[in-house]
Amino acid sequence: MLQSLLFLVVVLICIRMTFLSTPVAIRGGIFDLQLTNAYRGVAILFVMSQHVGGALGTNILTPLGGIGVAIFLLLSGYGLSESYKAKGLDGWIKKKMIRVWIPFLCTYVIIFALREDCGWIKFVRQVLTIDRSEYWYVDYILRCYMVFYIAYRWLYKYRWWLLGGFALYSFLLTHSGLMEEQSLSFCFGILLSERKELFLSGKKFMMFGIASFVIGLICLFIKQLPEIRVYEGCLLFSFVQLGIKLPLAIGVIFMLWKLPRKWVISPLLLLSGTLSYELYLVHWQFIPFVGQYATSALAMIVMAYCFAYGMHHALSLIYFKKSSKN
């Protein structure tokens, strides 16, 4: 009964949000603020879809999670580079590192309080990202931020050597298939920012987006071959995954950019984009409650949005008070 009611609520909300009138801005750049937020909304919906699909017993949505993560990492690299051009690194640690780490810390404190098998030493090492936690993305993005800061603060002339070395480290030495397949995503976002004339100008981006989409689909086909499947867990398999996730992430961004703007700048995508980081942290904890019925998945999604909104609002108030004092 409860699941049926929640399902009805979700349907009504989706219908209502579909017909809400959203002011549509004049078509801007590929990575303007509204579109970037919509890209994040699509990315988190991809990630959540994969996890929910897995909980429901299907692997057909498996590629979506990695594509969503690649979109996040690409946007992070691009955004950091653009921010550096405009403002340098002043207040960078506070604005970037803390805004990622504090929500992660708050989430992990709650997880620690609810689990009996997590000791204090393990807890401290994981929240400091010394040890890998179940939130591998947070561990990885914080390392990306630290490498970016070092490269642009002290080694700007040699930044691409450091970024390239970090990409190689991510692929060869992390021994994590998830990090291996995303080893180029963050650095490529920086490259897009620094070489806009090469990738992002009109027809060039159209050709680049189509080519990326085709490459991703070809690699996705290659991944299904039994001769490749036997190497799952090895670097060869991660290399094929690398050819899927980043190219398809670029292809998805290209398609969203080409779609009518009123379809992309929708209330649901903008809300999801605004809450994307909190949704990532929160939804993972509700996955074990997803049963074999779709209504349980919808109930989980509703709860994830509610908790994510509460966390986002609370943290926004904290950040606002700190900025007011300063």
Backbone hydrogen bonds in HBPLUS format (Angstrom, degrees):
<---DONOR---> <-ACCEPTOR-->    atom                        ^
c    i                          cat <-CA-CA->   ^        H-A-AA   ^      H-
h    n   atom  resd res      DA  || num        DHA   H-A  angle D-A-AA Bond
n    s   type  num  typ     dist DA aas  dist angle  dist       angle   num
A0005-LEU N   A0001-MET O   3.00 MM   4  6.31 156.1  2.06 149.6 155.7     1
A0006-LEU N   A0002-LEU O   2.92 MM   4  6.18 162.1  1.95 153.1 158.1     2
A0007-PHE N   A0003-GLN O   2.85 MM   4  6.01 151.7  1.93 144.5 152.9     3
A0008-LEU N   A0004-SER O   2.98 MM   4  6.24 154.0  2.05 144.6 151.1     4
A0009-VAL N   A0005-LEU O   2.94 MM   4  6.25 153.9  2.01 147.4 154.7     5
A0010-VAL N   A0006-LEU O   2.94 MM   4  6.21 160.4  1.98 150.9 155.3     6
A0011-VAL N   A0007-PHE O   3.01 MM   4  6.28 162.2  2.04 150.5 155.1     7
A0012-LEU N   A0008-LEU O   2.97 MM   4  6.19 164.5  1.99 152.3 156.1     8
A0013-ILE N   A0009-VAL O   2.89 MM   4  6.09 159.6  1.93 151.9 157.8     9
A0014-CYS N   A0010-VAL O   2.89 MM   4  6.08 164.1  1.92 153.3 157.6    10
A0015-ILE N   A0011-VAL O   2.94 MM   4  6.17 159.1  1.99 149.9 155.6    11
A0016-ARG N   A0012-LEU O   2.88 MM   4  6.04 163.1  1.91 148.4 153.6    12
A0017-MET N   A0013-ILE O   2.84 MM   4  6.02 163.1  1.86 154.0 158.6    13
A0018-THR N   A0014-CYS O   2.94 MM   4  6.01 141.5  2.09 140.2 150.5    14
A0019-PHE N   A0015-ILE O   3.33 MM   4  6.61 147.0  2.45 146.0 152.1    15
A0032-ASP N   A0029-GLY O   3.38 MM   3  5.15 153.4  2.46 109.8 103.8    16
A0036-THR N   A0032-ASP O   2.87 MM   4  5.96 163.2  1.90 160.4 166.1    17
A0037-ASN N   A0033-LEU O   3.01 MM   4  6.19 155.5  2.07 146.2 152.2    18
A0038-ALA N   A0034-GLN O   3.00 MM   4  6.30 151.4  2.09 145.4 153.8    19
A0039-TYR N   A0035-LEU O   2.76 MM   4  6.09 152.4  1.84 152.7 161.0    20
A0040-ARG N   A0036-THR O   3.01 MM   4  6.33 154.9  2.07 145.3 151.5    21
A0041-GLY N   A0037-ASN O   2.96 MM   4  6.26 148.0  2.07 140.1 149.5    22
A0042-VAL N   A0038-ALA O   2.94 MM   4  6.30 157.7  1.99 154.2 158.5    23
A0043-ALA N   A0039-TYR O   2.90 MM   4  6.14 158.3  1.94 148.4 155.2    24
A0044-ILE N   A0040-ARG O   2.93 MM   4  6.20 164.1  1.95 156.9 158.7    25
A0045-LEU N   A0041-GLY O   3.13 MM   4  6.27 153.5  2.20 143.3 150.9    26
A0046-PHE N   A0042-VAL O   2.90 MM   4  6.15 146.1  2.01 147.6 157.1    27
A0047-VAL N   A0043-ALA O   3.01 MM   4  6.35 160.5  2.05 150.1 154.6    28
A0048-MET N   A0044-ILE O   2.92 MM   4  6.08 169.7  1.93 150.5 153.4    29
A0049-SER N   A0045-LEU O   2.90 MM   4  5.88 150.5  1.99 137.7 146.5    30
A0050-GLN N   A0046-PHE O   3.03 MM   4  6.31 157.3  2.09 150.6 155.4    31
A0051-HIS N   A0047-VAL O   3.18 MM   4  6.49 167.5  2.20 152.8 155.3    32
A0052-VAL N   A0048-MET O   2.86 MM   4  6.00 165.6  1.88 154.2 158.6    33
A0053-GLY N   A0049-SER O   2.80 MM   4  5.81 160.1  1.84 146.2 152.8    34
A0054-GLY N   A0050-GLN O   2.89 MM   4  6.10 155.0  1.95 148.2 154.9    35
A0055-ALA N   A0051-HIS O   3.03 MM   4  6.27 151.9  2.11 141.9 149.4    36
A0056-LEU N   A0052-VAL O   2.94 MM   4  6.22 136.9  2.13 144.1 156.4    37
A0056-LEU N   A0053-GLY O   3.15 MM   3  5.02 126.6  2.45  90.8 104.9    38
A0058-THR N   A0053-GLY O   2.91 MM   5  5.37 170.8  1.92 150.1 147.2    39
A0057-GLY N   A0054-GLY O   3.08 MM   3  5.05 155.5  2.14  99.3 106.6    40
A0062-THR N   A0059-ASN O   3.15 MM   3  5.19 165.6  2.17 108.5 112.0    41
A0064-LEU N   A0061-LEU O   3.00 MM   3  5.64 141.3  2.16 119.6 130.1    42
A0067-ILE N   A0063-PRO O   3.14 MM   4  6.35 157.2  2.19 153.3 160.3    43
A0068-GLY N   A0064-LEU O   2.86 MM   4  6.07 159.1  1.90 153.8 159.2    44
A0069-VAL N   A0065-GLY O   2.98 MM   4  6.30 157.8  2.03 151.4 157.3    45
A0070-ALA N   A0066-GLY O   2.93 MM   4  6.10 157.0  1.99 144.3 150.8    46
A0071-ILE N   A0067-ILE O   3.00 MM   4  6.29 148.9  2.09 145.6 153.8    47
A0072-PHE N   A0068-GLY O   3.05 MM   4  6.40 159.6  2.09 148.7 153.7    48
A0073-LEU N   A0069-VAL O   2.92 MM   4  6.22 167.0  1.93 158.4 160.8    49
A0074-LEU N   A0070-ALA O   2.89 MM   4  5.96 162.3  1.92 147.6 153.1    50
A0075-LEU N   A0071-ILE O   2.91 MM   4  6.04 166.8  1.93 153.5 157.2    51
A0076-SER N   A0072-PHE O   2.88 MM   4  6.08 148.8  1.98 146.0 155.5    52
A0077-GLY N   A0073-LEU O   2.96 MM   4  6.21 165.8  1.98 154.2 156.4    53
A0078-TYR N   A0074-LEU O   2.96 MM   4  6.15 165.7  1.98 152.4 156.7    54
A0079-GLY N   A0075-LEU O   2.78 MM   4  5.82 162.3  1.81 145.6 151.4    55
A0080-LEU N   A0076-SER O   2.92 MM   4  6.04 160.6  1.96 151.0 155.7    56
A0081-SER N   A0077-GLY O   3.15 MM   4  6.28 162.5  2.19 145.7 150.3    57
A0082-GLU N   A0078-TYR O   2.98 MM   4  6.23 160.3  2.02 152.0 157.7    58
A0083-SER N   A0079-GLY O   2.87 MM   4  6.00 157.0  1.92 147.3 154.0    59
A0084-TYR N   A0080-LEU O   2.89 MM   4  6.09 152.6  1.97 146.0 153.5    60
A0085-LYS N   A0081-SER O   3.05 MM   4  6.35 154.1  2.12 145.7 152.0    61
A0086-ALA N   A0082-GLU O   3.14 MM   4  6.40 150.2  2.23 144.3 151.8    62
A0087-LYS N   A0083-SER O   2.78 MM   4  5.81 168.7  1.79 159.5 162.7    63
A0088-GLY N   A0084-TYR O   2.84 MM   4  4.17 141.8  1.99 116.5 123.1    64
A0092-TRP N   A0089-LEU O   3.08 MM   3  4.97 157.6  2.13 125.8 121.7    65
A0095-LYS N   A0091-GLY O   3.04 MM   4  6.20 165.9  2.06 154.0 158.3    66
A0096-LYS N   A0092-TRP O   2.87 MM   4  5.79 162.7  1.90 156.4 160.5    67
A0097-MET N   A0093-ILE O   3.07 MM   4  5.11 116.1  2.50 117.1 133.4    68
A0098-ILE N   A0093-ILE O   3.17 MM   5  6.57 159.2  2.22 163.6 169.5    69
A0100-VAL N   A0097-MET O   3.20 MM   3  5.40 142.1  2.35 100.8 111.5    70
A0101-TRP N   A0097-MET O   2.85 MM   4  6.02 163.5  1.88 154.3 159.9    71
A0102-ILE N   A0098-ILE O   2.86 MM   4  5.62 172.1  1.86 150.2 152.9    72
A0105-LEU N   A0101-TRP O   2.76 MM   4  6.03 153.6  1.83 154.1 162.3    73
A0106-CYS N   A0102-ILE O   2.89 MM   4  6.16 165.7  1.92 159.5 162.1    74
A0107-THR N   A0103-PRO O   2.98 MM   4  6.16 161.7  2.01 147.3 152.2    75
A0108-TYR N   A0104-PHE O   2.90 MM   4  6.08 159.1  1.94 148.5 154.8    76
A0109-VAL N   A0105-LEU O   2.88 MM   4  6.06 146.7  1.99 151.5 159.9    77
A0110-ILE N   A0106-CYS O   3.36 MM   4  6.62 157.9  2.41 144.6 148.7    78
A0111-ILE N   A0107-THR O   3.05 MM   4  6.38 159.3  2.10 147.6 153.8    79
A0112-PHE N   A0108-TYR O   2.81 MM   4  5.93 159.0  1.86 145.8 151.6    80
A0113-ALA N   A0109-VAL O   2.97 MM   4  6.19 150.7  2.05 143.2 150.9    81
A0114-LEU N   A0110-ILE O   3.14 MM   4  6.37 137.0  2.34 142.6 153.2    82
A0114-LEU N   A0111-ILE O   3.15 MM   3  5.23 132.1  2.39  97.3 109.9    83
A0115-ARG N   A0112-PHE O   3.36 MM   3  5.30 150.7  2.46  97.0 105.2    84
A0123-PHE N   A0119-GLY O   2.90 MM   4  6.10 157.6  1.95 150.0 157.3    85
A0124-VAL N   A0120-TRP O   2.90 MM   4  6.12 167.8  1.92 157.2 158.4    86
A0125-ARG N   A0121-ILE O   3.01 MM   4  6.17 168.5  2.02 152.9 156.3    87
A0126-GLN N   A0122-LYS O   2.98 MM   4  6.09 146.9  2.09 144.6 153.5    88
A0127-VAL N   A0123-PHE O   2.95 MM   4  6.19 161.2  1.98 156.0 160.8    89
A0128-LEU N   A0124-VAL O   3.07 MM   4  6.14 140.2  2.23 142.8 152.9    90
A0130-ILE N   A0125-ARG O   2.77 MM   5  5.07 137.0  1.96 162.6 168.9    91
A0131-ASP N   A0125-ARG O   3.14 MM   6  5.51 162.7  2.17 115.9 120.1    92
A0129-THR N   A0126-GLN O   2.99 MM   3  4.74 156.1  2.05  99.6 105.8    93
A0138-VAL N   A0135-TYR O   3.10 MM   3  5.61 125.0  2.42 109.6 121.5    94
A0139-ASP N   A0135-TYR O   3.32 MM   4  6.74 163.8  2.34 153.0 157.0    95
A0140-TYR N   A0136-TRP O   2.89 MM   4  6.14 159.3  1.94 152.0 157.9    96
A0141-ILE N   A0137-TYR O   2.80 MM   4  5.97 169.1  1.81 156.9 159.5    97
A0142-LEU N   A0138-VAL O   3.06 MM   4  6.06 160.4  2.10 150.5 155.0    98
A0143-ARG N   A0139-ASP O   3.31 MM   4  6.52 148.2  2.42 137.0 145.0    99
A0144-CYS N   A0140-TYR O   2.91 MM   4  6.25 151.8  1.99 148.0 156.8   100
A0145-TYR N   A0141-ILE O   2.90 MM   4  6.17 154.5  1.96 145.5 151.8   101
A0146-MET N   A0142-LEU O   3.00 MM   4  6.26 156.3  2.06 143.4 149.4   102
A0147-VAL N   A0143-ARG O   2.96 MM   4  6.19 162.0  1.99 152.3 156.5   103
A0148-PHE N   A0144-CYS O   2.93 MM   4  6.14 160.2  1.97 149.5 155.4   104
A0149-TYR N   A0145-TYR O   2.89 MM   4  6.13 161.8  1.92 151.6 156.2   105
A0150-ILE N   A0146-MET O   3.02 MM   4  6.23 167.3  2.03 151.9 154.7   106
A0151-ALA N   A0147-VAL O   2.91 MM   4  6.02 165.2  1.93 151.4 156.2   107
A0152-TYR N   A0148-PHE O   2.91 MM   4  6.03 162.8  1.94 155.3 159.3   108
A0153-ARG N   A0149-TYR O   2.83 MM   4  5.69 134.6  2.04 144.3 155.1   109
A0154-TRP N   A0150-ILE O   3.05 MM   4  5.73 164.1  2.08 141.7 146.8   110
A0155-LEU N   A0150-ILE O   3.33 MM   5  6.60 141.8  2.49 146.8 153.2   111
A0158-TYR N   A0155-LEU O   2.91 MM   3  5.31 130.9  2.16 108.2 122.0   112
A0159-ARG N   A0156-TYR O   3.17 MM   3  4.80 166.1  2.19 107.4 106.1   113
A0161-TRP N   A0158-TYR O   3.07 MM   3  5.41 131.8  2.31 106.8 119.7   114
A0162-LEU N   A0158-TYR O   3.21 MM   4  6.61 157.2  2.26 153.2 159.6   115
A0163-LEU N   A0159-ARG O   2.79 MM   4  6.05 164.1  1.82 153.7 158.8   116
A0164-GLY N   A0160-TRP O   2.86 MM   4  5.69 153.5  1.93 131.4 139.6   117
A0165-GLY N   A0161-TRP O   2.88 MM   4  6.01 151.5  1.96 139.5 147.8   118
A0166-PHE N   A0162-LEU O   2.87 MM   4  6.13 148.9  1.97 145.4 154.1   119
A0167-ALA N   A0163-LEU O   2.97 MM   4  6.24 151.6  2.05 144.5 151.9   120
A0168-LEU N   A0164-GLY O   2.99 MM   4  6.29 155.8  2.05 147.0 153.2   121
A0169-TYR N   A0165-GLY O   2.85 MM   4  6.08 157.8  1.90 145.8 152.5   122
A0170-SER N   A0166-PHE O   2.84 MM   4  6.06 157.1  1.89 146.7 152.9   123
A0171-PHE N   A0167-ALA O   3.04 MM   4  6.28 145.8  2.16 141.6 150.4   124
A0172-LEU N   A0168-LEU O   2.77 MM   4  5.84 164.0  1.80 158.5 163.0   125
A0173-LEU N   A0169-TYR O   2.88 MM   4  5.08 155.9  1.94 135.1 142.4   126
A0179-MET N   A0176-SER O   3.10 MM   3  5.36 118.6  2.50 104.0 117.9   127
A0180-GLU N   A0176-SER O   2.85 MM   4  6.04 160.0  1.89 159.4 166.3   128
A0181-GLU N   A0177-GLY O   3.05 MM   4  6.13 161.4  2.08 145.9 149.1   129
A0182-GLN N   A0179-MET O   3.16 MM   3  5.10 142.4  2.30  95.9 107.0   130
A0183-SER N   A0180-GLU O   3.31 MM   3  5.17 167.3  2.33 107.6 108.2   131
A0185-SER N   A0182-GLN O   3.20 MM   3  5.38 144.0  2.33 106.4 116.5   132
A0188-PHE N   A0184-LEU O   2.86 MM   4  5.84 150.3  1.95 152.3 161.0   133
A0189-GLY N   A0185-SER O   3.18 MM   4  6.42 144.1  2.32 142.0 150.4   134
A0189-GLY N   A0186-PHE O   3.14 MM   3  5.28 125.6  2.45  98.0 111.4   135
A0190-ILE N   A0186-PHE O   3.33 MM   4  6.78 149.8  2.43 145.8 153.1   136
A0191-LEU N   A0187-CYS O   3.00 MM   4  6.33 154.8  2.07 145.1 152.5   137
A0192-LEU N   A0188-PHE O   2.89 MM   4  6.17 154.3  1.96 149.3 155.1   138
A0193-SER N   A0189-GLY O   3.23 MM   4  6.50 150.9  2.32 140.2 147.1   139
A0194-GLU N   A0190-ILE O   3.00 MM   4  6.31 153.9  2.07 151.1 158.5   140
A0195-ARG N   A0191-LEU O   2.83 MM   4  5.84 136.0  2.03 149.0 160.3   141
A0198-LEU N   A0195-ARG O   3.02 MM   3  5.41 142.1  2.17 107.4 118.2   142
A0199-PHE N   A0195-ARG O   3.26 MM   4  6.61 147.4  2.37 150.8 159.9   143
A0200-LEU N   A0196-LYS O   2.73 MM   4  4.91 146.4  1.84 135.7 147.2   144
A0204-LYS N   A0201-SER O   2.88 MM   3  5.51 137.3  2.06 158.2 150.3   145
A0205-PHE N   A0202-GLY O   3.13 MM   3  5.59 122.7  2.48 106.5 118.7   146
A0206-MET N   A0202-GLY O   3.23 MM   4  6.60 149.4  2.33 143.5 152.6   147
A0207-MET N   A0203-LYS O   2.97 MM   4  6.26 163.4  2.00 154.4 156.9   148
A0208-PHE N   A0204-LYS O   2.83 MM   4  5.97 158.9  1.87 147.2 154.3   149
A0209-GLY N   A0205-PHE O   2.71 MM   4  5.74 159.4  1.75 146.2 151.6   150
A0210-ILE N   A0206-MET O   3.03 MM   4  6.18 166.0  2.05 148.7 152.3   151
A0211-ALA N   A0207-MET O   2.94 MM   4  6.02 165.6  1.96 147.8 152.6   152
A0212-SER N   A0208-PHE O   2.93 MM   4  6.03 156.8  1.99 145.3 151.9   153
A0213-PHE N   A0209-GLY O   3.02 MM   4  6.20 158.3  2.07 145.8 151.4   154
A0214-VAL N   A0210-ILE O   2.98 MM   4  6.26 159.6  2.02 153.4 158.6   155
A0215-ILE N   A0211-ALA O   2.93 MM   4  6.15 164.0  1.96 152.0 156.4   156
A0216-GLY N   A0212-SER O   2.93 MM   4  6.12 162.0  1.96 150.7 155.6   157
A0217-LEU N   A0213-PHE O   3.02 MM   4  6.26 157.7  2.07 147.7 153.3   158
A0218-ILE N   A0214-VAL O   2.94 MM   4  6.17 157.8  1.99 152.1 158.3   159
A0219-CYS N   A0215-ILE O   2.97 MM   4  6.21 164.6  1.99 153.9 157.7   160
A0220-LEU N   A0216-GLY O   2.89 MM   4  6.08 145.9  2.00 142.0 152.3   161
A0221-PHE N   A0217-LEU O   2.96 MM   4  6.22 148.9  2.06 144.1 151.6   162
A0222-ILE N   A0218-ILE O   2.92 MM   4  6.25 158.0  1.97 148.9 155.3   163
A0223-LYS N   A0219-CYS O   2.90 MM   4  6.07 149.6  1.99 143.5 151.3   164
A0224-GLN N   A0221-PHE O   3.09 MM   3  5.44 136.6  2.29 104.3 115.4   165
A0225-LEU N   A0222-ILE O   3.07 MM   3  5.46 157.0  2.13 111.5 118.6   166
A0228-ILE N   A0225-LEU O   2.95 MM   3  5.38 143.2  2.09 110.9 121.4   167
A0229-ARG N   A0225-LEU O   2.95 MM   4  6.20 158.9  1.99 155.3 162.3   168
A0230-VAL N   A0226-PRO O   3.31 MM   4  6.40 147.7  2.43 146.5 149.9   169
A0231-TYR N   A0228-ILE O   2.96 MM   3  5.61 159.4  2.00 119.0 125.7   170
A0232-GLU N   A0229-ARG O   3.04 MM   3  5.40 158.8  2.08 120.4 120.1   171
A0234-CYS N   A0231-TYR O   2.85 MM   3  5.44 151.9  1.93 147.6 148.7   172
A0238-SER N   A0234-CYS O   3.13 MM   4  6.50 156.9  2.18 147.3 154.3   173
A0239-PHE N   A0235-LEU O   2.78 MM   4  6.00 143.9  1.91 147.1 157.0   174
A0240-VAL N   A0236-LEU O   3.16 MM   4  6.52 150.7  2.25 143.5 150.0   175
A0241-GLN N   A0237-PHE O   2.95 MM   4  6.28 156.5  2.00 146.9 154.1   176
A0242-LEU N   A0238-SER O   2.79 MM   4  6.02 146.6  1.90 143.0 152.4   177
A0243-GLY N   A0239-PHE O   3.12 MM   4  6.44 140.8  2.28 136.7 146.4   178
A0243-GLY N   A0240-VAL O   3.00 MM   3  5.03 122.3  2.34  94.5 109.4   179
A0244-ILE N   A0241-GLN O   2.95 MM   3  5.00 148.7  2.05  99.6 109.7   180
A0245-LYS N   A0241-GLN O   2.95 MM   4  6.19 166.9  1.97 171.9 167.6   181
A0248-LEU N   A0244-ILE O   3.03 MM   4  5.93 157.4  2.08 147.7 154.8   182
A0249-ALA N   A0245-LYS O   2.94 MM   4  6.01 144.1  2.07 141.7 152.2   183
A0250-ILE N   A0246-LEU O   3.00 MM   4  6.29 158.5  2.05 156.1 160.7   184
A0251-GLY N   A0247-PRO O   2.87 MM   4  6.13 154.6  1.93 143.8 151.9   185
A0252-VAL N   A0248-LEU O   2.80 MM   4  5.99 151.4  1.88 146.2 152.6   186
A0253-ILE N   A0249-ALA O   3.06 MM   4  6.32 162.1  2.10 148.0 152.4   187
A0254-PHE N   A0250-ILE O   2.90 MM   4  6.15 157.0  1.96 149.5 156.3   188
A0255-MET N   A0251-GLY O   2.94 MM   4  6.20 159.7  1.99 147.3 152.2   189
A0256-LEU N   A0252-VAL O   2.91 MM   4  6.15 162.7  1.94 154.4 158.9   190
A0257-TRP N   A0253-ILE O   2.94 MM   4  6.10 151.6  2.03 145.5 153.6   191
A0258-LYS N   A0254-PHE O   3.00 MM   4  6.26 144.9  2.13 146.0 155.6   192
A0259-LEU N   A0255-MET O   2.97 MM   4  6.16 135.6  2.17 145.2 156.7   193
A0263-TRP N   A0260-PRO O   2.91 MM   3  5.58 151.1  1.99 119.7 128.1   194
A0264-VAL N   A0261-ARG O   3.11 MM   3  5.19 123.0  2.45  97.7 111.8   195
A0265-ILE N   A0261-ARG O   2.82 MM   4  5.90 176.9  1.83 166.8 167.9   196
A0266-SER N   A0264-VAL O   2.86 MM   2  5.51 133.2  2.08 105.6  91.3   197
A0270-LEU N   A0266-SER O   2.94 MM   4  6.09 165.3  1.96 161.3 166.1   198
A0271-LEU N   A0267-PRO O   2.86 MM   4  5.93 159.4  1.90 148.2 154.0   199
A0272-SER N   A0268-LEU O   2.93 MM   4  6.06 162.0  1.96 145.3 151.0   200
A0273-GLY N   A0269-LEU O   2.78 MM   4  5.93 150.8  1.87 143.5 152.1   201
A0274-THR N   A0270-LEU O   2.93 MM   4  6.11 156.7  1.98 145.2 151.1   202
A0275-LEU N   A0271-LEU O   3.00 MM   4  6.20 154.4  2.06 150.0 156.8   203
A0276-SER N   A0273-GLY O   3.30 MM   3  4.85 162.5  2.33  96.5 101.1   204
A0279-LEU N   A0275-LEU O   2.74 MM   4  5.82 161.7  1.77 167.3 173.7   205
A0280-TYR N   A0276-SER O   2.96 MM   4  6.15 151.5  2.04 142.9 150.2   206
A0281-LEU N   A0277-TYR O   3.09 MM   4  6.43 159.8  2.14 149.3 153.7   207
A0282-VAL N   A0278-GLU O   2.89 MM   4  6.04 161.0  1.93 153.1 158.5   208
A0283-HIS N   A0279-LEU O   2.87 MM   4  5.60 163.2  1.90 146.0 151.6   209
A0285-GLN N   A0282-VAL O   3.06 MM   3  5.81 143.9  2.19 120.6 128.7   210
A0286-PHE N   A0283-HIS O   2.95 MM   3  5.31 148.8  2.05 109.2 118.9   211
A0289-PHE N   A0286-PHE O   2.97 MM   3  5.55 151.2  2.05 117.9 126.7   212
A0290-VAL N   A0287-ILE O   2.97 MM   3  5.45 168.3  1.99 121.1 124.8   213
A0296-SER N   A0293-TYR O   3.14 MM   3  5.65 135.9  2.35 108.5 118.7   214
A0297-ALA N   A0294-ALA O   3.00 MM   3  5.08 121.0  2.36  97.2 112.4   215
A0298-LEU N   A0294-ALA O   2.98 MM   4  6.39 153.8  2.05 152.1 159.5   216
A0299-ALA N   A0295-THR O   2.92 MM   4  6.14 152.5  2.00 143.5 151.1   217
A0300-MET N   A0296-SER O   2.98 MM   4  6.20 152.5  2.06 141.0 148.0   218
A0301-ILE N   A0297-ALA O   2.95 MM   4  6.26 154.9  2.01 147.6 154.3   219
A0302-VAL N   A0298-LEU O   2.94 MM   4  6.20 159.9  1.98 151.0 155.7   220
A0303-MET N   A0299-ALA O   3.04 MM   4  6.29 164.9  2.06 150.6 154.3   221
A0304-ALA N   A0300-MET O   2.87 MM   4  6.08 155.2  1.93 148.5 156.1   222
A0305-TYR N   A0301-ILE O   2.97 MM   4  6.22 159.4  2.02 151.4 155.7   223
A0306-CYS N   A0302-VAL O   3.02 MM   4  6.28 158.3  2.07 149.6 155.9   224
A0307-PHE N   A0303-MET O   2.92 MM   4  6.13 172.0  1.92 158.0 159.4   225
A0308-ALA N   A0304-ALA O   2.84 MM   4  5.87 158.7  1.89 146.7 153.8   226
A0309-TYR N   A0305-TYR O   2.89 MM   4  5.94 156.4  1.94 144.3 150.4   227
A0310-GLY N   A0306-CYS O   3.05 MM   4  6.28 160.3  2.09 146.8 152.2   228
A0311-MET N   A0307-PHE O   2.92 MM   4  6.15 161.5  1.95 151.8 156.6   229
A0312-HIS N   A0308-ALA O   2.87 MM   4  6.01 165.0  1.90 150.2 154.7   230
A0313-HIS N   A0309-TYR O   2.89 MM   4  6.02 162.9  1.92 150.9 155.5   231
A0314-ALA N   A0310-GLY O   2.98 MM   4  6.10 164.4  2.00 148.5 153.0   232
A0315-LEU N   A0311-MET O   2.94 MM   4  6.08 168.9  1.96 155.0 158.1   233
A0316-SER N   A0312-HIS O   2.89 MM   4  5.99 149.9  1.98 143.2 152.1   234
A0317-LEU N   A0313-HIS O   3.08 MM   4  6.34 150.9  2.16 146.6 153.1   235
A0318-ILE N   A0314-ALA O   3.16 MM   4  6.49 154.7  2.22 145.2 152.0   236
A0319-TYR N   A0315-LEU O   2.90 MM   4  6.16 166.5  1.92 155.5 158.3   237
A0320-PHE N   A0316-SER O   2.89 MM   4  5.99 152.3  1.96 143.0 151.1   238
A0321-LYS N   A0317-LEU O   2.96 MM   4  6.18 159.4  2.01 148.2 152.9   239
A0322-LYS N   A0318-ILE O   3.04 MM   4  6.30 157.9  2.09 150.0 156.0   240
A0323-SER N   A0319-TYR O   2.94 MM   4  6.13 161.1  1.98 148.0 153.2   241
A0324-SER N   A0320-PHE O   2.91 MM   4  6.08 147.2  2.02 145.1 154.2   242
A0325-LYS N   A0321-LYS O   3.07 MM   4  6.28 153.8  2.14 144.5 150.5   243
A0326-ASN N   A0322-LYS O   3.09 MM   4  6.34 150.9  2.17 144.6 152.5   244
